[in-house]
Amino acid sequence: MGSELVKPHHLDRRAVVYVRQSSPQQVLSNQESLRLQYALRQRARDLGWREADIEVVDADLGLSAASAAHRQGFKDLVARIALGEVGLIVSIEVTRLARNCSDWCPLLDICGHRGCLIADRDAVYDPGLPDGRLLLGLKGTISAVFCQRDRRRMHPPGHQDRIRSGRGAHAGVQVGEHGAGQHQGRDHRHLPRDQQQARAALLGRVRIPLQPTIRLGFDDPAPVLGRSADRAHALPAPETG
C-alpha cells in the first residue's frame, strides 16, 4: 500500500530499514520483534521501492537509544541523509531511532531539509511538512519523557550516595523509623508498639522486652512461653545458617 507523500525524487534514493534492540538480552530473548523489524523490507516495497534499493542497518543491535554517541549505525545513517542518499527511513516504531530530544530533533531537521521520509508500520511522515513535524515531534517528546521516568525509577535521586554512605536499602534502622517499613513496601510506623517490636524481632534486629503477651495482629494472641503467665520470653532470632 503506497502513500501520497512518496514522490519520484524519494524513490530515486535509497530506503533504509533501521533495526535496533535496546540490549543484548533483548536480542536473544525477543526474537519475534527482531523478525518483525527485518520484515519491514516489505513495507518499503509496498511504498514503491525496488528490492535493490532497500538496505538494512542493524549495526546498533543490543544498544540503547538513550544516546547516539555509541551508535555507529545511527550516525552513519544521519550522515547519508545529509548527503541526500536516503529517501526513506523505516523503523518498527519511529522513536526506535532516538530516545532523547537532543538526537531526535536534529534528525527531524536534517530529514526535513533533505526531503527524507520517515515511516513505521502504521504511517508515513514527512518532517518537511508542518503536520508531519508536529506528529513526529510529539512522538519523540513523549518517548523521551517515558525513558527519563524509567531511569529515575531505576536510579532515584541520591540512590548511589545513600549506598556509598551506608544508608541504602540494607542499612540498619531502628524500629518505627520510616525506612523500616519501606524495605517491605509498607510503612509500619503506625502499627501498635508490640507489633513493631514483634516484627523487628522476627527480622533479627532487636529482642522483645518481657511483657504478658505478644499480639501479632491475628485473632488469637501468641502463646505465652515460660513458667509464669505474666512474663514472656523474647522470640528467638531467625536462623541464618
N, C-alpha and C positions, 0 to 999 in steps of 0.2 A: 504494500500500500504506500503510495507516494505522498508527497507533501507539496503544497503550493509554494512553500518557502524555498524549495530546491530549484535552483536556476541552472542554466547551462554552464555558467562560469564556476559554479560549485562542482559540477560533475567533471569538469576538466582537471580537477585536482584530486588528491588522494582522500580516501575515507579511512580514518584510524579508529580502531576498536581498542579502547583503553581498559585493560583488565588489571584489577588490583584486589588483594585481600589484606586485611589490616595486620595480620600476624602470621608467623609460620604455623601456629596451631590451627588457625582458620583454614589455611591452605590444605592441611592434612585432614581436618575434620569436616569441612563444609565443601565437599566435592560437588554437590548439586549446584551451589552458587557459582562455582568455577565453571561448570559445564554450561550454565546459562550465559555466563559472560562471553565465553568463546563462541557460543552460538549466535552472538549479536552480529556476526558477519552477514547472516541472513537479513537482519534489519537494514544493514547498509545496501544490500542487493535490492531489497524491497523499495528503498528510496531512490533507486536508479543507478547505483554504482556498479560497474563491472567487477567481476571477481578479481581480475588482475590489478585493479586499482584499490583494493581493500587490504589494509595492513592491520596486524595485531601488535600492540605494545603491551607486553607483560613483564617488563623489567622490574616493576615495583611490587611484584607479588611478595606478600609477607611483610610489607612496610606500611606503617601508619601514614595517613594523610594529614596528620596534625601539623606537619611542616614539609615544605618542598626541598629543604636543604639536602636531604639524604636520598631523594627520589630522582635518580638519573633519568628514568623513563619519562617522567613528567617534564623535567627541564628540557630534554631533547624535543619533546612534543611542542612545548611553547616556542622553542627556537624555530622549529619548522613552520609553525603557524605564522610567526613574524616574517618569515621569508616568503610567505604566500604559497607554500606547498600543500597545505591541507585545506580541504573544503568542508569537511565534516568530522566531528568527533562523536563517537558513540560510546556510551557507558551504560551499565545496567541501571545506575542512578547518576544523575548529573553531578551530584555532590560527592560522588566517589572520586572525582578529580581533585578536590581540595576540601579540607575541613576547617579552614580558617579564612577569614576575610582578607588577610594580607596576601594570600596566594590566589584566592578566588576572584577578587575584584580586578587585579591586573590581567588575569586570564580573560575575563569578560571584555576588558578594554581592548586587548590585542585581537580577540576574535571579532569584535565589532568593527575594529579598524580595518582588518584584513579580509573581512567577509567570510568568516568561518562559522558554520552552523554547529550547534550542539544538540545532540539527541539522546534520549533514553528509550526505554521500551514503550513508553506511552505517547511521547510527543516530540516535536522538533522545535527548537528555539533559535531565533536569530538575535544575538546580542547587539546587533546594529540597529534594531528597531526598539522603540520605547517599551512596547508591551513585553517583548522578549527579555529585554534588560531588566525590567521590573520583576518579572516572574523568577528569572534566574537569580537576581539579587536577593529576593525574599527566601528562596530555597537555600542559598548559601548562608545567609544570616541565621536562619533557623537551625541549620546543621551545625554552625559554629557555636551557637548558644547551647545546644544539646551536648556537644563534645566538651565544652567548658564545664557544664554541670556535672557530667560524668567524671571528669578529672577531679573536681572538688569533692565529690563523694568518695572517690578512692583515696585522695590525699587532702583531707580537710586542712584549713589554715592552722599552722602551728603543730601539726601532727609530728613531723620529724623532730622539731625542737622538744616536744614533750618526751619523745622516746629517748633522745640523747640525754635529757636531764633526769631520766628515771621516773618520769611522770606519765608514762604511756599506759596502754591498756592493761599491762600486767603489773603495774606498780602497786604496792600495798596501800590500802586506805583503811580508815577507821570505820567502824560500824556506824551507819546513819549518814555518812558523808555522801555527797552527790555521786561520786564516782562509783561507789559500791553497787548502786542499783544499775548504773549504766552498763556495767560489764555484762549483765544478763539481759539487756534490752528493756529493763524496767527501772523505775525509781522506787526504791524501798525505804525512803526516808520517812514515809508516813505510816509504816507498819508499827504496831504496838512494840514496845521495847523488848518484851520477852521473845517476840517473833524475830526481831532484828538480831538478838543475841543467839537464838537457836540457829538462824540461817548462817551467821558468821561462824558458829561452832562447826557446822557441817562443812564449811569451806576450810576449816583448819586454821582460822585466823585468831580466834580468841577462845577462852573457856568460859562456860556459863557459871555465874556465881550461884551459890547454893540458894534454892528457893523451893517453895512447896511443890509446884507443878510447872510443867512446861507445855504451853499450848502452841501447836504448830498451824493453827487455822483449820483443823478438822473438827468434826462433831464431838469426838471424844478426846479428852486430854491424854497426853502421853503418859504411860505408866510411871509411877514413882519408884525409883530404884533406891535400894538401901534398907536399913533396918527400920528407920523411923519415917512416918508419913509426912513429917514436917520438914524433911531435908531431902534434897535430890542431888545425886552425883552429877558432875559435869559430863556431857556427852564426849565420847572419845573422838580424837581427830581421825579423819579418813586415812585409810591405808594408802601409802604411796609406792609400795614395792611392786 
